[in-house]
């Protein structure tokens, strides 16, 4: 039967691929039985963001009574976006995986990382109309040749079924790297740096949007993007990231 032949051909192709490129851990390169996975030691080295979390910022809370809880940080300095969720803390194994994707052009972990994000963001993905990756500056895109947020958004889209709109949001000017800047300078650096062009308005107006990024630290970039989308008529803007940086006064930014 054709179905049996198809299964045999697929199995043979996988076997041949494994002979040519044996499966290894996507972090430490230790031998494994399957592609695109972590070895037990590297898996144990990931710090996952677990409930309870602040409903607005997604940062871990020490305790919760089971009701929706908002952190003191979110009450004191409410974000422009509605809710943010992150799968992990940006440290150890996760830091290595993000660096490999962004700076070494290694994409073998993208599917695995997207699964983590889709699982962590189930509540913000429910009812979402579109995924919009936070755009890179033109200079950084020329240097890197791809937008890691867009790659992750495509992976989350394949899992969740929510459509990606990679061109809906654009940077209107290049910004300097946020690394090393104070919170006030981060905010000033990205203030007004994003916009929805007239041709893209229909993809945003009245829709529930989920911004996608790899790492968030203070919230300046996410807030600037959310402000641009809301100004263009978005009904709601949430944020989904792979990892958050711990130990910061505020925990959200690119």
Secondary structure, 3 states (H helix, E strand, C coil): CHHHHHHHHHHHHHHHHHHHCCCECCCCCCECCCCCCCCHHHHHCCCECCCCECCCCCCECCCCCCCCCCCHHHHHCCCCCCCEEEEEECCHHHHHHHHHHHHCCCCCCHHHHHHHHHHHCHHHHCCCCEEEECCCCHHHHHHHCCCHHHHHHHHHHHHHCCCECCCCCEECCCCCCCCCCCHHHHHHHHCCCEECCHHHHHHCCCCEEEEEEEEECECHHHHHHHHHHHHCCCCEEEEEEEEECCCCCCCECC
